Every structure is written in C-alpha cells, then in structure tokens.
Amino acid sequence: MGTQEGMETSRETLAVHETRSRFSGVVQMPCRHLTSRCPDRCNHGGAVAVFDVEEYVRYEKPGHYGDAEAKKFHVKLNDPCQLKEA
C-alpha cells in the first residue's frame, strides 16, 4: 500500500461487518492483558460503549481469519488507535 520509513506496509481485509445496531450503554471494562503493568497501571481497561446488533446488512469473511458474526459490538471510548484514519 504505502511505505513508512522505507518499510513496505500493506493491509488485508479479514472481515467486513455492516450492521444495524442499538446502543445499550457504557460499561467499565477491566484490563484483560498480561503485561507487567497490568491490570492497574496499563490503561488497557476503561469505558466501553456497547451496541446490540439487531441485523446484519452485509457480512464478508474472505479468508480463514476474521471475526464471525456477533450479537454485540464493543467500542473503547477515547482509544487513540480507533481515531486513526483507516
């Protein structure tokens, strides 16, 4: 796709999920990672918006990897990784 400091980078679509979902609330999720800073100094946990999937409009999983259809969808609020341009 592009280069970053002389390294070739590419992305492969693992799955496409297009849904109609209903917001069900915000919950505090604890850290579930296993780094030396976990669980209380790592900032992996935090506020998560939860959506109930009511209907799949489109679902594609072209290869072996990728998430299966889900009944819920979670989005961590204020996660810098999710604010990056795709």
C-alpha positions, 0 to 999 in steps of 0.5 A: 500500500504505502511505505513508512520509513522505507518499510513496505506496509500493506493491509488485508481485509479479514472481515467486513461487518455492516450492521444495524445496531442499538446502543445499550450503554457504557460499561467499565471494562477491566484490563484483560492483558498480561503485561507487567503493568497490568491490570492497574497501571496499563490503561488497557481497561476503561469505558466501553460503549456497547451496541446490540446488533439487531441485523446484519446488512452485509457480512464478508469473511474472505479468508480463514481469519476474521471475526464471525458474526456477533450479537454485540459490538464493543467500542473503547471510548477515547482509544487513540488507535480507533481515531486513526484514519483507516 
